[in-house]
Amino acid sequence: MLAWLVTVAGAVGVGLHFSRSGFRPLVLAASGAPYLMAGSLLGAAAFAATRRWRGAAVAVVVVAAAIWTQVPLYVGGSGDESGPEVRVMQANLLFDGADPRALVDEVRARRIAVLTVNELTPAAVDALGRAGLNELLPHRYLSPGRTASGTGIWSTYPLTDTVEYDGYVLNQLSATATIPGVGPVSVFAFHPVPPVYGTGVWADELSRLRAILERASADRPALVGGDFNATYDHAQYRAMLSGRFGDAAEQAGAGHLVTYPTDKPWPPVVGIDHILVAGGRAAEVETVGLPGADHRALAARVRLNSR
């Protein structure tokens, strides 16, 4: 009975991976789909140990389906990695809770050239400036807010064509960075609303952000950083990857990069922060601890297509 239960749990996880339902319990459960899928491994082992071959066959099918859904995150892909390198970081600051000096130290140590930030407050802007961020990344486009709404872009490169998109609960930004050897590069900083505040709004914002990316100039590379409040196992998020944009973790074969929550007694369990790349590919992606925040940051080494 237990073997069947965990096998069914694995099948449910596979189903959640493909589900486009807006039903709130299913959307939230999809965040834990990989953990449910792992149950099918236990089921297969239990059936095999007890020589229940019919059950083992069913469990093996579920295991195969589960692996098929997750393996892209671990395999990566081949491609041209000879273009100019740009180091990108995405960080959620938990309003002004994150240690500004720790973030600036990471930017300096990792030679970050483009930084996207969520939950940016005016106090955090001032604290980051005092910690030296503006000297490291002198160009910026910011839309701070009192709580979760604030969003910002810092860059080594000049920023032009700045846009703040209307009609969203939280602030969504874009700008154009002129990168030597590459030319104009579109930079986006996104933060769709969490599904806990309404899955209809969440799905609508993800859909409209996807439309923004689809309208982005196809003749230039693009970098996207954000707390998407969605995991790789949400079909609504993966829809953004159906065109020329790719998830940096998937491109680099970095596996599951869990980023949230970091302010609990247990380790982070879901990966809702992402970096997307178009016109290039990520060669390396990793999470970065950020004291005082409730997310781990993401840092990526990206090779962009040269002119």
N, C-alpha and C positions, 0 to 999 in steps of 0.2 A: 504494500500500500504506500509506504513512504517513497519507494522508488518511482511509482507512478506519479505521486504528487510532485516530486521534484522534476520529473520529466515533463509533466504538464506545465509546471512553472517555466521551464525552459522554452516550451512552445509558445507560451504567452509572451515571453520576452521577445521572441522572434516576431510575433504578431505586432507587438507594440512598436518595434523598430520600423515597421512599414505603415503603421496606422496614421491616418491623417485626421482622426477624430478630434473634435474640439471639446469633447466631454472632459471636464476638468480632472477627474480621477485618472483617466487614461493618459492625459497629457503629463500629469505629475508622475505616474507610474513609469512612463517611457524613459524618464531620467535614470531609472534603475534597471533598464532592460538588460544590460550586460550581466548584472548580478543574478537576475532571473535565469538568463541563458546558461549561466554556470551550473545551474541545477541539473541540466541534462547530462553533464559529465558525471555527476554523482549518480544519477539514475542509471546510466549505461554501466558504470562500475558495479552498482548494486545488483542489477539484473544479471550481469555476467558472473558475478560471484555466486549467485544462487541458481545459475544455469537456467534462467528464464529467458530463453533465446528470442521469443517473440517480443517480449518487452525490451530486450536489449537492442533488437533491430529497430524498433520505434525510436528508442533513445538515441541510437547512432544517427538516424535521419535528422533528428532535432539538433544533435551536436553539429552535424555537417552544415545545416542551415544557419546555425548560430555562428559558426566559424566564418561562413561565407559573408555574413553581415559585418563582421568585425575585422577580418583580415586586411582590408584596404588600409586601416590605420597603422598596420605593422609592416606592410610590404614596401610602401613608398613607391616611387616610380623613377624611371630613368629620364634624363633630359639634359639639356645644355646647362652646365653649371659654370660656364666660363665668363659670364657677364659680370658687370660691376656689382660688388657686394654692398648691401644695405642691411644694417642691423636695426630691428624693429622691436619695440616693447609695447605691451598692452597692460594697463594696471587699473584696478578698481580701488579707490582710496578710502572707501567707507566714510563718506563725507570728508571731514578733516581728521579722521582717526589714524590714518597711516603715518608712519614715521617719515617725515619729509627727507631727512638726511639719509635714511636707509635707501629710499628710492633714488636719490641723487647719487649716492655711492654706487648703486647698481648700474645706473646709466653711465657713469664714468668708467667703471671697471669693465663693462661689456661693450663700451664704445657705441652706445645706442645713437642712431642718427634720426630716427623718427619714433616719437612716443605718443601714444594715444591714452587718454585718461578718462575714467568715468567717476561719477559721484564727486565731482570737483566743486568745492565751495570757494568763496572769496578768501576765506581764512587760509585754505590750503594753497591757493595761488600765491599769497604773500609768503607763507612758510616755505614753499618750494623755491621761491625767488631768493629768500634769505639764505637758503641752504646751497645756492649756487647753480640751480637748474638753468636759469636764464643765460649764464655764461657758457654752459655746455651746449645748450640748444637755444640759440638766440632768437629764432623765429617762432612765433606762436600764433595760434588762433584759438581763442577760448570763449566759452559760454558757461561761466560758473553759475551754480544755483545754490539755494540755501540748504538743500538736502541731496536727494539722489539725482536730481535733474541735470546737474552740471556735467559738462563734457569739454575736453580740450585736446588740442594737438600742439606738440612742441616739435621743432625740427632744426637740424643743422642747416638745412637748405632753405632758401627764401620761399615763402608761401604766398600764393596769389589766388585769385578766383575763389575766395572764401564764400561758403554758403552755409546757412543754418536752415534746416528743413522744417517747415511748419506742419502742424497737425499731429504731433507726437506728444505723448505724456512727458517723456524725457528728451533731452536735447540731442539732436543728430547733426553732425557737422561734416563738411568736406572742404578740401583745399587742394591746390596744385603745388607740388614741390618740384623745383627744377634741380635735377640731379646730374652732375657732370658725367658725361659718357652715356647717359640714358635720355636726358631731355625731360619734358614735362611728365610727371607721375601724379596720378590722382590718389589722394589720401583721404580715407573716410574714418570717422570715429563714431561708432554706433552704440546705442544702448536701448534696445526695445524693452517695453515694460515686462515685468515678470508675469508668468501665467497665473500666479496666485491671486492677482488682482483682476483677473478676468481673461479666460482663455480666448474669447472672441477678439478682444483688443490685442492681445499678444499675437495671435495668428495674423490679424490684419496688419499689424506693424511689421512683422517679419515679411509679409507679402509685399508691402509697399517699399520696404528697404531693398528687397530683391529687385523691384522695378527700378529703383534708383541705380543699382549696380548695372542692370541691363542697359540702362540709358547712358552709362558712362562711356566715354570715348573709347572705341575699340582699337584705335591706333596708338594707344599709350598704355604703359603698365599701370597697375593700381595696387595699393596696399590698403587693407581694411583691418582695423583693430576694434575690439569691442567686447563688452559683457553682453552676450546675445540672449542671456537667460534661456538658453536652449542647448541641449547636448547634441552630439553627433547622431544619437539615436532618435532624435525628433525629425520626422520627415519634413516638417516645415522649415527646419534649418538646412537640411541637406538640399532642399530645392534651390538654395542660393548657389550650390556647387554644380548645378546642372549645366551651366554655361561655361564661360572662359575662366571663372573664378574657381580656385581650389583652396581647400583647407590646408594651412601650412603644416599642421601635424600629420595629416595624411600624405602630403607631398614628401615629407621628410621621413615617413615611416616611424614617427615618434611614439606611436601607440596611444593609449588612453592617458591624457594629461589632465588629471583631476585638479580643479582649482578652487572648489567651494564645498563647504564653508571651512574657514581656518580659525574661527573664533569659538569652536566647540571643543569639548573634551576628547572627541574622536577626530581622526584625520579627515581631510577633504574626501568627498565621495563622488562628486560629479564634475564634469568639465564643461562649464558654461561660458568661459572666456575663450575667444578664438581670434586668430589672425588669418585673413584671407589674402591670396595673392593672385593677380592676373598679369600676364606678360612677363612671367618669370617663375621661379619655383624656390621653395624653402629647402635649404640644405640641412638645417638643424633647428630644432625647436625644443625648449625646455621650460619648466615652471620655475618661478623665482619667489622665494619667501619674502613677504613684505610685512614687517612687524606693525601691529596696530590695525591692519586691514582684515577684512573677512574673506578675501580672495587671495590666492597666489597670483602673481603676475605671470605673463608669458613673454619670453624673449626668443626671437627668431633671427636666424642668419639667412638672408634672402639674396638670391642671385637674380637680377633683373636683366631682361633682354636689352642688349646695347643697341645704339642707333646704327 
